Amino acid sequence: APTLSVIRSTPYLLYEFAAKGAALYWSKPALLGKELLAGVIVAIMQLPESVAFSYVAGVPPAVGLQSTVILGFITGLLGGKAAMISGCAGAMAVIAKEMTSDTGPLGHLRDFY
């Protein structure tokens, strides 16, 4: 039954989250401008990475861009964790596996570790 109580209180928690955010930005409008600028910069920098991820995954670039938009909204609404692999680190994690495989261009480096 604890799960049911969390589900019932979710609308209130979302309202409280939105109200606190609105109060913060209302009291500090310069912070809102900085947050919006940071969001635009991240969105612009995410475009080539989304296309690269779709290339690595073997899907059309439009799929990568759509997935980025959807996951961006979900992460923005629910929040992220500091230890999550994101941004360039995520792309490098995928590419490093292929590059350091036995047949990859850096396969000879596997002998060092």
Helices and strands as residue ranges (DSSP letters): H 2-27, H 29-57, H 61-78, H 88-99, G 107-112
